[in-house]
């Protein structure tokens, strides 16, 4: 068995576990602290809205499990864009110096080099990885100096890749545009891009307000976009990045079988999961969402999960329930129901397969949307001088899920702040304490700063003691109150 990095052979060294015992006593790898489980961009980048949208959902929050406990001579390879592969390998000072001279040249950025792991009992794994700062861990008896080499894949660097202009219009009009822009921001090879698989038309288009997140983590947004269309982000050992749907996951899972060299575990499932799924949509009228506390909920009744647990899972979508008449039926009920149904189908698929599999030796496994990670681990040295190794593949936890979804009908424009309008007809004066209303035309400034008719009409309420005459220029502000959950209100008038 061999482990090579940057063409240099790494020594396993720890024939009888002496090094691991030394580390356990004095610098236990459980407390190595060379990496935080989450990058700061993951934490800060998914909080609420960054577009000033008061009715925000925030990005889908993924409850990724913690990585396995760090061990020397192991490689952890997770799914997702906002997590990264990492491995800890050992070598002596001479090999460390040779590798460092290859990957760190003067003041140039570090470069990735090939990690190659092979074993007589299995396959060969090859992946390009980056070297972080090597760490000395020598016991006094080891004269050549013992060093740990922390290796990470490209996704570690994605923590520092940001979108400078991720807003609509002009930058993206569809999910395809969003994936293309994210691939560019992450520096993914333009010849390959992100392999985006089929997206159901029920997912409509991306929500432009929720995804207006300039200078935000592209990796976090990529995970959020994928989860919003029922996909999972998978980066394979060869560097291919796929936004994977469940059909491909099922094909890959089938190709991974039969499980040769199985030593422990296996496939199991289906898992128990929520009996029903409820999707909450914000209500929308007069080109503005209602108060954020009010939603239209569409229940799917049954998720189709074989072992329901009697609970309901709620997903908050950004898709508007469009009302021309408040208190009636949403005009786009059919589209909302189609979206809720597709979300149910994709949600239920997660519970159909689960596994915890340990295979002897180095075994290639095609990652799927169910996978949490692959762990390649080298253990003890046998009496004949060969080294034991195993490959463990674990699926995501039972309770892994998100509760936000970022679809939108891009014809449903949102007007915010103050708006200019022209009264189509007179708006009667307030009668006592009762406000009067009428339809007005909304105007917005063009590139020459001239107010231009948008072709959109809203109902405006007049709370003044005098009428607004027909043709008058007025300013409107969206005001939320207890009775009507928000309405456009006349706040000033410029009589012609």
N, C-alpha and C positions, 0 to 999 in steps of 0.2 A: 504494500500500500504506500502511496506517495501523496504528499501535499506540496504543491508548488505555488509560489506567488511571485509574479514578475520574473518568472523563469528560474527562481531560486528555490531549491528544495528546503522545506522546513523540517526540522527534527521534531519527532514526537517526544523523545527524551524521557518521558515519565513512565519508565518500564514497570515500576512496582508501585506507582501512585505516590512516590515521595514528594514530588513537586506539588501535587494537588493537596496533600496533607499539610505541607508547609504553608501554602496559601490559606488553607482553611483555618490554620492557627493564627496567622499574623496579618494577612490581607485577604480575608474571605471574599470570594467573588460575588457573594450575595450583596456585599456592600462596596462593590468596586466603584460605582457612581461615575463611570466614564461617559454614560449617556443618560439623559432623562427619558422616561418612557414616552413623553410627548414633547414635541417642539413647541416653543412659545407661540408660534404662528397658528398651531392647531388650537390652542386655548383661546387666544385673543381673536382669531379670525372668524370664529363661528358664533360670537356673541351677538345676538339681536341683529338689527339692520344697521348698515353703514351708509344708507342712502337718505337718511332723514325721514324714512317712511314710518309714520306713527302706528301703522297697522301691520308692523313687520312680524314675520314668523321666525326669522333667524335661519341659519344654515342647518341642515340635518345634522344632529349630534350623534355621532357613532360611538357606542360604548364598547370600544375595542378592549379585549382582555389584555392583561399584562403579559409581556414576553416571558418565556421560560427563564429559570434561574441561569445566570451566565456560567459557562464551564469552558475551560481551555480545550482547544481542538474541537470546537463545535461551530456550526453554521446555522443560523436562524433566518428563515426566509418567509416573511409574512405577505399576505395580500393587502390591498389598499394602497392609495397614493400617499397618504400622510403618515404611513409607517415605513420603516426601511429595514433591509436585511443587515445583519451584523454577525460577525464571527470573531472569535478570539483564538489566536494561534501562537505558538511559542517557537522561539529560535534563539541561537546564541548571538553574541555581539557582532561577530564577523558577518553573519548572514543579515542581521538587522542593518548594519552599515551599508552592505551591498544593495539591499532593497531600497533603503532611503536615498541612496545616490541615484537610483533609477526614477523614483516617483517624485522626488523633490529636487528640482533643478533651479538653483539660485532663488530669485524672487518670483519665479513663475508659479501659477496655480498648480496644485497637486494634480497628477494625472491618474487615471484608472489603469490598472494592470490586471492581467488574467490570474484568477485563482483557479487552480485545477486540483481536483480531489479524485483519486481513483483507488479502487480496492479490488482484489481478486474475486471477492464475493459480491459482484454487482457491476454497476455502471460507473461512468466517469461524469462528474459534475464540473462544468466550466462556466465561470461568470466573471465579468469585469467588475472589480471593486476598488474602492479608495482606501488608502492607509491613513488612519488618524495617528496622533502622536504615540509612538511606541512607549511602553512602560517597563521600567526595570523591576524585576521581582526576584532577583537571585538570592538563594540562601547562601550563607557565607562559604559553604563547602564547594560551591560551583564556581570554579575559577574563570571560566570563559564568559561569564555573565549571561544571565537568562532574561529574556525580554518577551513581553506579550505584545503581539501585533493586533490592534483592533482594526478590523476591516468593515466597511459599510458599502452598500450599493448606492447607485445614483440617487435614490429617493431621499437619502440623508441630505444631499445638497438641495433637494427641492424645498427644504425648509426656508431657504433664502431666495427662492424664486417667486417673484410677485407680479401681479397684473398691474400695469400702470394705467390702462384705460379699458376696463371691463364694464362698459355700460352701453346701453341701447338708446337711440338707434345709431347706426353707422358702424358698429363693431360686430354685432351679431344679430341675426334675425331668426335663428333656428338653433336646435340642439347641435346640428352639424357645425354651425359657425362657432358655437361655444367650445366644442371639442377642439376645433382647429386652433382657436385662439389660445386655449390652455396648453396645447402641445407646443406652440411657439414659445409661450412664456416659460415653460419648463425646460426648453432646450432639447426636446425630443427630436431625433433626426427627422428632418422634413421628408426624407425619402420613405419613411415608414409612418410617422405620425402616431396617433392613437388609433388602434384597430377598433373602431366603434361598430358594434354589432346592431342588428335591427332593433329599432325602437318603435313601440306601438304608437299608432296615430292618436290613440286616446290621450297620450301625454301632451298633446297640443304643442305649445312653444314654451321656452324658458320664461320665467317671471322677470321682467326687466328691472323692476324696482328692487326686489330682494337681492338680485345679483349685481346691482350697481355697487361694486366694491373695489374701487381703485386702490392700489397699493395693499392688496390683501394676498394671502398665501394662495398661490395657484394650485398647490397640492390639496389643500383643504377644500377649495372650491371644486376641484376635479372629483373628489370623493362625493361631495354634496350633489353635483350634477348627476353622477352615475346612480346614486341612491334614489334620485328623483325620477329616474326612468326605469327603475327595477333592475339595474345592473350592479356589478361589482368590478372594481379596478383590480386587475391582475398584472403583475410584472413578472415575466418568466426569467429563467436563468440566462437566456440569450438576449435579454434586454427588451423583448417585445412587450409593449404595453397594450392591454386589451380592456375595453369597457365591455364586460362579458354578460350576456344574458343567460337565462336558465337553460335554454335549449343547448347551447354550446357547453355549459357546465355538465349537463347530463351526458353529452357525447364524450366529453373528456373523462368523466367518472367511469363510464363503461370501458373506455380504452385502457384505463389503469388496472383493469382486472383481466385474468385472475390474479390474486395476490400471491405472487411467487415469493418464497423465502419469508413467509409470515411467521413471526415468532410470538406476537402478542396482539390482542385486540382484534378489531375488525369493523365491519360496517354494522350500523344499527339504525333504528328509526322505523317508521316516522316518529318525530318528536311530538310531545304534547304541546299544544299552543292555544291561543285565544279562540274561543268559540265563534266570536263575531268580530268584524272590523267596522269601525265607524270613522267616516271621513268628514272633517269639519271644514266648511268653505266659508270665507268671509262674505257677508252680504254687500251688495254694491248697487247703487242707484245714483243717477245724476252725475255720472263720471267721478264717483268717489265712494270708497268703502264706508259702510255704516260704522258705528262704534265697534271697536275691536272686541267687545265682550259678547257680541251677537253673531251667531253663525247659523248656517244651514247645515244640518248633519244628515248624511245619507248612510244608512246602515246596510251592510251587505248580508245581514242576517246570519249566514254561515260562511266560515272561511274555507270550508272543504278540508280542514285538517282532520286526519284520521282519529287522533286522540285529543279532542277538545278539552280544555281545562275549566270551562265555565266562565271565563273572563272575556272582557271586550278590550281590544286595543284601539286607541284613537290616534289617527294621523291628521295633523293640521296641514291642509293644503293652502297654497297662496291663490289658487284658482278662484275667481270671483263667481258668486251666485248672482247673476244679473237680473235686477228687478226693474221693470218699467212701471209696475204698480206695487208699491210696498204693501206687504200683508198678503199678496197673492202668491202665485207660483212663479218660481224663477224662470226667466225666458229661456235659459240654456240648461234646463233640467236634464235633457237628453245627453248633452256633453258631460255634465257633472256625473251622471249615472254611469256613463261609459268609462270615465276616468276612475271612479270608485271601484268599478268591477275589475278593471285592469290592475289596479293597486292590490285588490284582494287576491287576484291570481298570482301576482309576483310575490306578495307577502306569504301566501300559503306554500309556494314552492320552496321557500327556505326550510320548512319543517319536514320536507319529504326525505331528506338524506342527512345522515350524520355518521361520523366515524372517528375512531382513534386507533390508528394502525401503526404497528412497529414491525419493520422489515429488517432482516439480517443484511448487513453490508450497505453499500451505497446504491440506492435505488432511485431512478428517475421517476418522478410522479408529475403528471400534468395538473397544475393547480386549477381549481374550480371556484365558482362563487360560494361554495359551501366551506371552502378551506379557510382556516385561520392561519396556519403556517406549516411549513416543512422544517424539521429539525434534523440535521445530520450531525451525529455525535460519535466521537472516537473514545473508546473505553480503555480497557487494560490490555497488556501484552500477554499473549498466550505462552505456554511453555515452549512451543515450537518456534517462538520468535515473531509470529504474525500478530497483527493487532485486530482486536474486535472492533466492529463498527456497526452502527444501526441507523436506520432512517425512520423517523416518526412523523406521521402526518395526522394533524388534528383539525377537526372542523370547528366552526365558530360555536360559542356557548349557546345554550338553550334559549337564553333571554336576549340574544343579540337582536337589535332592531333600531329603527329610527322612528321619530314621530313628527317629522316635517317633510313636506314635499313641495317642489317649487315649479309647478306648471302654471301656465296662464294662457288665456285667449288674448292675443296681442291686439285685437281690435277694441278691447275694453280699456280705453285711455283713462288715466287718473290725473285730474287737475288738483293741484295742491296750492296752499298759500292763498294769496290774493289774486283774483281774476278780474279782468276787465270784461264788461258785457254791455250790450245795448238792449234797452227794453223794446220788445216786439210790439207791445201795447202798454197801456197804462197799468200801473200796479197800484191798487187802491191803498189809501192810508190805513194805518192801524185803527181798528175799531175797538176802542177801549183798550183792553189788554190783549186782544186777538190780532195776530199778524195776518196779513193778506199776502197772497202769492199770485204769480203769473209766470209765463215762460219768457225767458230772455235768451239772446244769442251771445255765445262766448267769443271774445276776441283775444288774440295773442299777438305780440309784436313779431314782425318778420325780421330778416337780416338787416333791413334798412330802418328798423325801429318804428315801423308804421304798424298800427293796430289793424289786424286782418281777421276777417270772419273765419272761424274754424269750421263753420257748418254744424257745430254742436249746439244743442239747446238744453238748458237746465231750468228747473223750477226755482225761482228766487222768491224769498220772503221779505216783505217790507215791514220793519218794525217802527218806522218813523210816523210822526203825526200828520205828515202831508203825503199826497200821492206822488208816485214817480210817473212823469208824463211819458207818453209813447215816444220812442226815439232817443230818450235820454241816455247819456253815458253814465254807467254806474260801476262801482267796485263791489265785488262779492267776496265774502270770506266764509269758509266752511266752519260752522259752529255746532258743536255737539251739545245736545240738551237731553233731559230725561225722557221727554215725551216722544220725540221722533228720531232719536239716536243720531242726529246730525242732519244739517241742511244748509244750503247756500243762502246767506243772509246779506241783504243790502247794507253796506256800512258807509257808503258815501255816494253822492249824486252830483253830476255836472250837467245841469239843464242846458239844452241847446238854445 
